[in-house]
Amino acid sequence: MVLLLTACTSTRITHSWSAGDKPIQKFNKILVLGLNNEADVRIRENMEKHLVGDLRDMGITAVSAVQEYGPKAFDKLDEEAALSKLKNSGFDAVITIVLLDKSKERRYVPGHVMYTPYAVYHYRFWGYYRTMYARVYTPGYYTYDTRYFWESNLYHLGTGDLLYSAQSESFEPSSTESLAHKYGKMIVQDMVKKGVLMKDDAVAAK
């Protein structure tokens, strides 16, 4: 059961890429920008907030796009106006968090899932009968699990280059806070591992 519950609340990177020919970057200020539909505004806010917090824990200055500009700051801007707006605010990089897809999956849950060792019930008629009766006659049911598919990209605003990209999935998170917390840490750790971002050891050690 513990293994089953762990699997049902997992968040993992399925693919990630980095521009290996680029040196490790030390940015002055990074914007964390979420993109998803109107029904998931709270998810966007949490995803931005937690990724910002994880970057700051490493000594990297980061700001949530919702907090800085509101939810629709770039809707009516062209590329030149949007980039000018970012650079005027002191940003030299952007990390996007895009919800690519959100789906429901139907899953059957057996009515009786407790495992009883073979020797415990097999040699006693009544023990065997009661154990097998519960397995046969306890009704199961169907439930629906939610699976999220994400993509995050890191762009250098000075050069316009894509420095890092990762796709991931989150299966049946217990809450949007839990989902955002796990996702932020996972993405930051992967960027450091791939040599995309540099950790400020003095700040991170505090």
BAPAVEX-547134 format. One record per residue (C-alpha): residue in three letters; x, y, z. Coordinates in pm, 1 decimal, padded with zeros to 6 digits. Each point is the difference from the previous one (the first is absolute). Example, Ala and Ser with C-alpha at 12.3 -4.5 7.8 and 13.67 -1.06 7.14 Angstrom:
<koltors>
+------+----------+----------+----------+
! rest !       c1 !       c2 !       c3 !
+------+----------+----------+----------+
!  ALA !  01230.0 ! -00450.0 !  00780.0 !
!  SER !  00137.0 !  00344.0 ! -00066.0 !
+------+----------+----------+----------+
</koltors>
This chain:
<koltors>
+------+----------+----------+----------+
! rest !       c1 !       c2 !       c3 !
+------+----------+----------+----------+
!  MET !  00000.0 !  00000.0 !  00000.0 !
!  VAL !  00287.1 !  00240.1 !  00082.4 !
!  LEU !  00155.9 ! -00066.9 ! -00339.9 !
!  LEU ! -00336.2 !  00049.3 ! -00170.4 !
!  LEU ! -00064.5 !  00334.9 !  00169.4 !
!  THR !  00352.3 !  00120.3 ! -00078.4 !
!  ALA ! -00045.5 ! -00085.3 ! -00367.4 !
!  CYS ! -00334.3 !  00177.6 ! -00012.7 !
!  THR !  00142.3 !  00333.3 !  00119.4 !
!  SER !  00322.1 !  00007.6 ! -00200.5 !
!  THR !  00155.1 !  00291.0 ! -00186.8 !
!  ARG !  00280.9 ! -00081.0 ! -00240.4 !
!  ILE !  00193.4 !  00140.9 ! -00293.2 !
!  THR ! -00059.0 ! -00204.3 ! -00313.0 !
!  HIS !  00241.9 !  00188.4 ! -00229.8 !
!  SER !  00247.2 !  00283.4 !  00053.2 !
!  TRP !  00251.7 !  00179.8 ! -00219.1 !
!  SER !  00264.6 !  00266.3 !  00044.4 !
!  ALA !  00218.4 !  00197.1 ! -00239.2 !
!  GLY !  00320.3 ! -00177.3 !  00095.5 !
!  ASP !  00220.9 !  00242.3 ! -00192.2 !
!  LYS ! -00104.0 !  00293.0 !  00220.4 !
!  PRO !  00190.5 !  00097.1 !  00317.3 !
!  ILE ! -00175.8 ! -00010.0 !  00337.9 !
!  GLN ! -00210.9 !  00313.5 !  00025.9 !
!  LYS ! -00018.2 !  00242.2 !  00292.1 !
!  PHE ! -00306.7 !  00215.7 ! -00055.7 !
!  ASN ! -00083.7 !  00322.5 !  00180.6 !
!  LYS ! -00377.8 ! -00050.0 !  00000.0 !
!  ILE ! -00221.2 ! -00281.7 ! -00133.3 !
!  LEU ! -00372.7 !  00023.8 ! -00076.0 !
!  VAL ! -00202.7 ! -00316.7 !  00068.0 !
!  LEU ! -00293.8 !  00000.6 ! -00242.2 !
!  GLY ! -00284.7 ! -00252.4 !  00010.6 !
!  LEU ! -00236.6 ! -00066.6 ! -00289.6 !
!  ASN ! -00326.0 ! -00190.4 !  00037.9 !
!  ASN ! -00371.6 !  00045.8 ! -00047.0 !
!  GLU ! -00230.2 !  00220.2 !  00206.8 !
!  ALA ! -00135.9 ! -00293.4 !  00201.6 !
!  ASP !  00343.7 ! -00064.7 !  00148.7 !
!  VAL !  00100.4 !  00349.1 !  00119.7 !
!  ARG !  00075.4 ! -00126.4 !  00349.7 !
!  ILE !  00227.5 ! -00271.4 ! -00136.0 !
!  ARG !  00193.0 !  00260.8 ! -00199.1 !
!  GLU !  00046.0 !  00220.2 !  00305.6 !
!  ASN !  00123.8 ! -00291.1 !  00211.6 !
!  MET !  00233.5 ! -00130.8 ! -00270.1 !
!  GLU !  00158.8 !  00342.9 ! -00044.5 !
!  LYS !  00023.8 !  00064.1 !  00373.9 !
!  HIS !  00174.8 ! -00327.0 !  00083.4 !
!  LEU !  00245.7 !  00012.3 ! -00289.2 !
!  VAL !  00086.9 !  00357.1 !  00098.4 !
!  GLY !  00057.5 ! -00114.6 !  00357.7 !
!  ASP !  00224.2 ! -00288.0 ! -00105.6 !
!  LEU !  00209.7 !  00230.8 ! -00218.7 !
!  ARG !  00033.0 !  00253.4 !  00280.6 !
!  ASP !  00107.5 ! -00275.3 !  00240.4 !
!  MET !  00298.4 ! -00048.1 ! -00230.2 !
!  GLY !  00088.6 !  00367.3 !  00002.5 !
!  ILE ! -00159.8 !  00075.2 ! -00338.3 !
!  THR ! -00221.9 !  00308.3 ! -00025.9 !
!  ALA ! -00336.2 ! -00108.5 ! -00142.5 !
!  VAL ! -00345.6 !  00158.6 ! -00025.4 !
!  SER ! -00346.8 ! -00138.2 ! -00074.4 !
!  ALA ! -00159.6 !  00142.1 ! -00315.7 !
!  VAL ! -00342.5 !  00011.8 !  00164.7 !
!  GLN !  00139.2 !  00197.9 !  00293.2 !
!  GLU !  00203.4 !  00232.9 ! -00221.4 !
!  TYR ! -00241.1 !  00065.4 ! -00287.8 !
!  GLY ! -00332.3 ! -00171.5 !  00072.1 !
!  PRO ! -00150.7 ! -00297.9 ! -00187.6 !
!  LYS ! -00031.1 !  00168.0 ! -00344.6 !
!  ALA !  00298.1 !  00232.3 ! -00019.8 !
!  PHE !  00116.9 ! -00113.4 ! -00347.5 !
!  ASP ! -00332.9 ! -00081.8 ! -00165.6 !
!  LYS ! -00016.0 !  00301.8 ! -00232.0 !
!  LEU !  00372.2 !  00062.0 ! -00052.5 !
!  ASP !  00213.4 ! -00088.7 ! -00298.0 !
!  GLU !  00346.8 ! -00152.6 !  00038.3 !
!  GLU !  00185.8 !  00330.4 !  00002.1 !
!  ALA ! -00228.4 !  00156.2 !  00262.7 !
!  ALA !  00007.1 ! -00310.0 !  00222.2 !
!  LEU !  00380.0 ! -00030.3 ! -00007.0 !
!  SER !  00036.3 !  00372.9 !  00064.7 !
!  LYS ! -00232.6 ! -00029.2 !  00298.7 !
!  LEU !  00203.6 ! -00287.0 !  00144.9 !
!  LYS !  00336.5 !  00165.6 ! -00051.2 !
!  ASN ! -00123.5 !  00329.1 !  00147.3 !
!  SER ! -00092.6 ! -00198.2 !  00313.4 !
!  GLY !  00353.5 ! -00136.9 !  00021.6 !
!  PHE ! -00070.2 ! -00355.9 ! -00114.5 !
!  ASP !  00269.4 ! -00178.3 ! -00196.9 !
!  ALA ! -00163.8 ! -00346.3 ! -00011.0 !
!  VAL ! -00344.5 ! -00161.6 ! -00002.6 !
!  ILE ! -00105.3 ! -00344.8 !  00119.0 !
!  THR ! -00336.9 ! -00111.3 ! -00135.8 !
!  ILE ! -00230.0 ! -00256.8 !  00161.7 !
!  VAL ! -00257.1 ! -00121.5 ! -00251.9 !
!  LEU ! -00281.8 ! -00244.7 !  00074.2 !
!  LEU ! -00000.2 ! -00196.6 ! -00324.9 !
!  ASP ! -00286.2 ! -00228.9 !  00093.6 !
!  LYS ! -00215.8 ! -00116.1 !  00289.8 !
!  SER ! -00181.5 ! -00329.2 ! -00025.4 !
!  LYS ! -00215.2 ! -00233.0 !  00206.9 !
!  GLU !  00079.0 ! -00371.5 !  00009.5 !
!  ARG ! -00248.7 ! -00266.5 !  00111.7 !
!  ARG !  00147.4 ! -00252.3 !  00244.2 !
!  TYR ! -00152.9 ! -00307.0 !  00165.8 !
!  VAL !  00054.5 ! -00035.3 !  00374.5 !
!  PRO ! -00053.5 ! -00354.9 !  00134.2 !
!  GLY ! -00234.4 ! -00025.3 !  00295.0 !
!  HIS !  00246.2 ! -00207.4 !  00204.0 !
!  VAL !  00369.1 !  00083.6 ! -00042.6 !
!  MET !  00153.8 ! -00131.1 !  00325.3 !
!  TYR !  00257.9 ! -00270.8 ! -00063.0 !
!  THR ! -00000.5 ! -00301.4 !  00232.7 !
!  PRO !  00307.7 ! -00228.3 ! -00016.2 !
!  TYR ! -00071.8 ! -00341.0 ! -00151.3 !
!  ALA !  00090.0 ! -00200.1 !  00312.2 !
!  VAL ! -00226.2 !  00205.8 !  00228.5 !
!  TYR ! -00329.9 ! -00114.3 ! -00150.2 !
!  HIS !  00067.7 ! -00298.0 ! -00227.3 !
!  TYR !  00040.5 ! -00262.3 !  00271.8 !
!  ARG ! -00316.5 !  00098.7 !  00188.9 !
!  PHE ! -00333.6 ! -00042.0 ! -00173.1 !
!  TRP ! -00171.2 !  00294.1 !  00166.8 !
!  GLY !  00292.6 !  00235.3 ! -00046.8 !
!  TYR !  00017.7 ! -00091.8 ! -00365.7 !
!  TYR ! -00377.9 !  00028.2 ! -00045.6 !
!  ARG ! -00031.7 !  00343.0 !  00164.0 !
!  THR !  00298.2 !  00141.6 ! -00188.5 !
!  MET ! -00118.4 ! -00119.3 ! -00338.2 !
!  TYR ! -00362.4 !  00098.6 !  00074.9 !
!  ALA !  00110.1 !  00359.5 !  00060.4 !
!  ARG !  00197.1 !  00003.6 ! -00323.2 !
!  VAL ! -00282.2 ! -00143.4 ! -00207.2 !
!  TYR ! -00301.2 !  00181.5 !  00144.4 !
!  THR !  00129.1 !  00342.6 !  00109.2 !
!  PRO ! -00097.4 !  00226.3 ! -00290.1 !
!  GLY !  00257.1 !  00219.2 ! -00168.5 !
!  TYR ! -00059.5 !  00336.6 ! -00158.7 !
!  TYR !  00128.2 !  00235.2 ! -00267.7 !
!  THR !  00168.3 !  00330.1 !  00072.6 !
!  TYR !  00149.3 !  00276.3 ! -00210.9 !
!  ASP !  00356.5 !  00124.3 !  00038.9 !
!  THR !  00130.1 !  00329.2 ! -00136.9 !
!  ARG !  00320.8 !  00012.9 ! -00203.9 !
!  TYR !  00173.0 !  00330.8 ! -00081.6 !
!  PHE !  00252.2 !  00041.6 ! -00282.6 !
!  TRP !  00240.7 !  00295.1 !  00031.0 !
!  GLU !  00275.1 !  00168.1 ! -00197.1 !
!  SER !  00251.1 !  00252.8 !  00133.1 !
!  ASN !  00246.5 !  00199.5 ! -00210.4 !
!  LEU !  00277.7 !  00239.3 !  00103.3 !
!  TYR !  00076.5 !  00284.4 ! -00242.5 !
!  HIS !  00285.3 !  00249.1 !  00005.0 !
!  LEU ! -00160.0 !  00337.5 ! -00078.7 !
!  GLY !  00327.2 !  00156.8 ! -00110.3 !
!  THR !  00069.9 ! -00253.2 ! -00274.3 !
!  GLY ! -00346.5 ! -00150.4 ! -00042.4 !
!  ASP !  00149.5 ! -00348.1 !  00038.9 !
!  LEU ! -00182.3 ! -00298.3 !  00147.1 !
!  LEU !  00231.6 ! -00134.0 !  00272.2 !
!  TYR ! -00210.7 ! -00273.7 !  00155.9 !
!  SER ! -00323.0 ! -00190.6 ! -00061.9 !
!  ALA ! -00174.5 ! -00270.9 !  00201.5 !
!  GLN ! -00324.0 ! -00193.0 ! -00032.2 !
!  SER ! -00150.7 ! -00167.8 !  00302.5 !
!  GLU ! -00314.4 ! -00161.2 !  00134.0 !
!  SER ! -00174.7 !  00013.6 !  00335.5 !
!  PHE ! -00240.6 ! -00277.8 !  00093.0 !
!  GLU ! -00285.3 !  00062.8 !  00245.4 !
!  PRO !  00157.7 !  00268.2 !  00223.0 !
!  SER ! -00156.2 !  00033.9 !  00344.3 !
!  SER ! -00031.1 !  00379.8 ! -00045.7 !
!  THR !  00118.4 !  00279.9 ! -00227.5 !
!  GLU !  00241.9 !  00106.5 !  00275.6 !
!  SER !  00153.1 ! -00347.2 !  00011.0 !
!  LEU !  00020.1 ! -00014.4 ! -00379.6 !
!  ALA !  00170.6 !  00340.9 ! -00022.6 !
!  HIS !  00240.2 ! -00077.4 !  00285.2 !
!  LYS !  00124.7 ! -00323.6 ! -00159.0 !
!  TYR !  00014.4 !  00146.7 ! -00349.7 !
!  GLY !  00205.7 !  00305.3 !  00093.3 !
!  LYS !  00264.3 ! -00199.2 !  00185.2 !
!  MET !  00020.3 ! -00258.8 ! -00275.9 !
!  ILE !  00052.9 !  00253.7 ! -00280.7 !
!  VAL !  00258.8 !  00204.5 !  00191.0 !
!  GLN !  00197.2 ! -00310.8 !  00098.2 !
!  ASP !  00002.1 ! -00120.6 ! -00360.4 !
!  MET !  00122.3 !  00336.8 ! -00131.5 !
!  VAL !  00283.6 !  00002.0 !  00253.6 !
!  LYS !  00085.0 ! -00362.5 ! -00080.6 !
!  LYS !  00019.1 !  00080.3 ! -00370.9 !
!  GLY !  00222.0 !  00302.2 !  00062.4 !
!  VAL ! -00256.7 !  00253.0 ! -00117.6 !
!  LEU ! -00017.8 !  00207.6 !  00318.8 !
!  MET !  00261.2 !  00074.9 !  00260.9 !
!  LYS ! -00075.5 ! -00038.9 !  00369.3 !
!  ASP !  00107.6 !  00283.6 !  00228.4 !
!  ASP !  00153.9 ! -00211.5 !  00277.6 !
!  ALA !  00022.4 !  00289.6 !  00245.4 !
!  VAL ! -00373.7 !  00070.2 ! -00020.9 !
!  ALA ! -00110.8 ! -00364.2 ! -00028.0 !
!  ALA !  00196.2 ! -00091.8 !  00313.3 !
!  LYS ! -00195.6 !  00244.1 !  00219.4 !
+------+----------+----------+----------+
</koltors>
